[in-house]
Amino acid sequence: MKFILKWLINGAVVVLLLMYFADVPFFEAAIAATALTIIAYVVGDQLILRSTNNAVATFSDGVLGFFILWIAAYSMKWDLNLGEILTISAILAIAEWVIHRYIFKPNSFKVA
């Protein structure tokens, strides 16, 4: 359930902003958002958030989002500049912070 919620929130942010900034087709934007969500969930939520705190996990999700979007923009030849990638990554990091802080209970990630 946590993954689905993360996918919906991240998907909304990434898809809408990719379509707005670079006229990326919906299907390509949805694939990029799904790939980003899967990687961010495994790395950010399952590994980093469990062993550190919300600030570190949020920062890593933002950095991870930046690099994934940068690689996707380059490989798919999207008209996305550095400022737009930074904007999407920053909004994504804010969304991740809200998800970690208010939606996912902090203790639900701790290993017993």
HELIX and SHEET records of a PDB file:
HELIX    1   1 LYS A    2  ALA A   22  1                                  21    
HELIX    2   2 PHE A   26  ALA A   40  1                                  15    
HELIX    3   3 TYR A   41  ILE A   48  3                                   8    
HELIX    4   4 LEU A   49  SER A   51  1                                   3    
HELIX    5   5 ASN A   54  MET A   76  1                                  23    
HELIX    6   6 LEU A   82  VAL A   98  1                                  17    
HELIX    7   7 ILE A   99  ILE A  103  3                                   5    
HELIX    8   8 PRO A  106  PHE A  109  5                                   4    
END                                                                             
